[in-house]
């Protein structure tokens, strides 16, 4: 049992890591790569459309729950072909001269993003299938940490390595990494105990399950919680870097503090958040991390009331990423705790879409608000908004034992 558990955790970690590689490469490494080969800024700007599959996941999520092959497995039917196609794409990219074939290269990155976005649905479904209630915190720590490591590898390490080896050799590392979970998948024995329950599921069945779920008692509180849990944080984070620039810090300093210290703290925080959710329970873990998250938000607001020193900024930055990472893992564990396992992939993707949509407006309007009311009042507003999810937790705790529970 222990070996199967470790095997499952290792497989989930490597799958999340591998699917973080295409997105991390596309948002961080690709603009650098294209500019080095003389590609215009206009084209580089439009290259962000390569991430479109991630925004449209909910459209094909029902297919992942509906179509699968019994002899292969409910999730492996999707994971093995998708992981194989990503391997082929990375292998092919290592032989393409980017300056001569930028469109072909971009097309390969698009296909990798498409595969990774669909795979993300299937991996979430696999996690829902295999993780027990007490493992949800650990499992979601693996999810967040694995994905962040994948983005760090492709968006940070490979950019650095390319200056020594060239870009084509970096893809050898990419497809070598992708090959590891692909190998584990081939030998992984997926439990098919739920097959009789879902083998005849149709698109209509998926919609019926979603409708029943969305009519559950307390569902509106849960939706608003997922949509607002980071609204205040994004109001502040969207303008904290410009605030640091206006405070006289250099781009290299901000990049080091945010990109290195911050990301390291975020990964540590994600692990701690998983431990808290598993040790104290999903609901209590979410309560604790929502409260802890207020600490760095007050710190960022405090910076606007003084002339911040490097030490203060570094401490606030580390705290913001540490507690933000804890909360992200706790929320993802809560979302996975809430899903209907029959349509786990679709249901979780729907909740994840609500999460993305909910926190986006804070980022969109943070600049307008900063111009209108200033940094200090904006950050204070972000703190006030961050109390909303704590208020929403009160009725959710009351409904916890009666509805919306796996």
Secondary structure as GFF3:
##gff-version 3
##sequence-region A 1 406
A	DSSP	alpha_helix	2	24	.	.	.	ID=ss1
A	DSSP	pi_helix	25	29	.	.	.	ID=ss2
A	DSSP	alpha_helix	30	36	.	.	.	ID=ss3
A	DSSP	alpha_helix	41	46	.	.	.	ID=ss4
A	DSSP	three_ten_helix	47	51	.	.	.	ID=ss5
A	DSSP	alpha_helix	52	55	.	.	.	ID=ss6
A	DSSP	alpha_helix	57	66	.	.	.	ID=ss7
A	DSSP	alpha_helix	76	93	.	.	.	ID=ss8
A	DSSP	alpha_helix	102	130	.	.	.	ID=ss9
A	DSSP	three_ten_helix	133	135	.	.	.	ID=ss10
A	DSSP	alpha_helix	136	152	.	.	.	ID=ss11
A	DSSP	pi_helix	153	157	.	.	.	ID=ss12
A	DSSP	alpha_helix	158	165	.	.	.	ID=ss13
A	DSSP	alpha_helix	167	187	.	.	.	ID=ss14
A	DSSP	alpha_helix	195	198	.	.	.	ID=ss15
A	DSSP	alpha_helix	203	214	.	.	.	ID=ss16
A	DSSP	alpha_helix	219	228	.	.	.	ID=ss17
A	DSSP	alpha_helix	231	246	.	.	.	ID=ss18
A	DSSP	alpha_helix	251	255	.	.	.	ID=ss19
A	DSSP	pi_helix	256	262	.	.	.	ID=ss20
A	DSSP	alpha_helix	263	280	.	.	.	ID=ss21
A	DSSP	alpha_helix	282	303	.	.	.	ID=ss22
A	DSSP	alpha_helix	310	338	.	.	.	ID=ss23
A	DSSP	three_ten_helix	341	343	.	.	.	ID=ss24
A	DSSP	alpha_helix	344	373	.	.	.	ID=ss25
A	DSSP	alpha_helix	375	385	.	.	.	ID=ss26
A	DSSP	alpha_helix	388	399	.	.	.	ID=ss27
###
